[in-house]
Amino acid sequence: MTHEIPTQLQSLIDQRMATGRYGSQEDLLVQALHALDDYDQAVSEIQQGIDDETAGRMRPLAKVDADLRQKLGFSK
C-alpha cells in the first residue's frame, strides 16, 4: 500500500533517516509505532493511578512505611 506523505512529515522522516539509526523508512515506522504503544500504555497506567487515588484505594507512603517498619521490627 502506497501513501503520499506530506512534505513536513517527509522532512521529519528524512531527518531521522539521516541519523543512520534506521535501515529503512519501514524500520522507522515500526519503531515509531512501538514508541506510541509504550506511550499509550504509560498514559493508561497513570490514569489508573489517578482513578485509584480518587477512589481512595491508595495510602500515603509515610503510612505504608510506618506499617512495614512496625511489622518488620525496624526503627525509623
C-alpha positions as CSV (number, residue, x, y, z in Angstrom):
1,M,0.0,0.0,0.0
2,T,1.4,3.3,-1.0
3,H,0.6,6.7,0.6
4,E,1.6,10.2,-0.3
5,I,3.5,11.6,2.7
6,P,3.1,15.4,3.4
7,T,6.2,17.4,2.9
8,Q,6.5,18.4,6.5
9,L,6.3,14.8,7.6
10,Q,8.7,13.6,5.0
11,S,11.2,16.2,6.3
12,L,10.9,14.7,9.8
13,I,11.4,11.2,8.3
14,D,14.4,12.3,6.4
15,Q,16.0,13.9,9.5
16,R,15.5,10.6,11.4
17,M,16.9,8.5,8.5
18,A,19.9,10.8,8.3
19,T,21.0,9.6,11.8
20,G,21.7,6.2,10.3
21,R,19.8,4.6,13.2
22,Y,17.1,3.1,10.9
23,G,17.7,0.7,8.0
24,S,14.6,1.8,6.2
25,Q,11.6,4.0,6.5
26,E,9.6,0.9,7.4
27,D,12.0,0.3,10.3
28,L,11.5,3.9,11.4
29,L,7.7,3.4,11.2
30,V,7.8,0.2,13.2
31,Q,9.9,1.9,15.9
32,A,7.6,4.9,16.0
33,L,4.5,2.7,16.4
34,H,6.2,0.7,19.2
35,A,7.0,4.0,20.9
36,L,3.4,5.1,20.5
37,D,2.2,1.9,22.1
38,D,4.6,2.4,25.0
39,Y,3.3,6.0,25.4
40,D,-0.4,4.8,25.3
41,Q,0.4,2.2,28.0
42,A,2.1,4.7,30.2
43,V,-0.8,7.1,29.9
44,S,-3.2,4.3,30.7
45,E,-1.2,3.3,33.8
46,I,-1.1,6.9,35.0
47,Q,-4.8,7.2,34.6
48,Q,-5.3,4.0,36.6
49,G,-3.2,5.5,39.4
50,I,-5.3,8.7,39.3
51,D,-8.5,6.7,39.4
52,D,-7.2,4.6,42.3
53,E,-6.3,7.7,44.2
54,T,-9.6,9.4,43.5
55,A,-11.5,6.2,44.7
56,G,-9.5,6.1,47.9
57,R,-7.6,2.9,47.0
58,M,-4.2,4.3,47.9
59,R,-2.4,5.0,51.2
60,P,0.2,7.7,51.9
61,L,3.7,6.4,51.5
62,A,4.5,7.5,55.1
63,K,1.7,5.3,56.4
64,V,2.9,2.3,54.3
65,D,6.5,2.9,55.5
66,A,5.4,3.1,59.2
67,D,3.3,-0.1,58.9
68,L,6.1,-2.0,57.2
69,R,8.7,-0.8,59.8
70,Q,6.4,-1.9,62.6
71,K,5.6,-5.2,61.0
72,L,9.3,-5.9,60.4
73,G,10.5,-4.5,63.7
74,F,12.7,-1.7,62.2
75,S,13.0,1.6,63.9
76,K,12.5,4.8,62.0
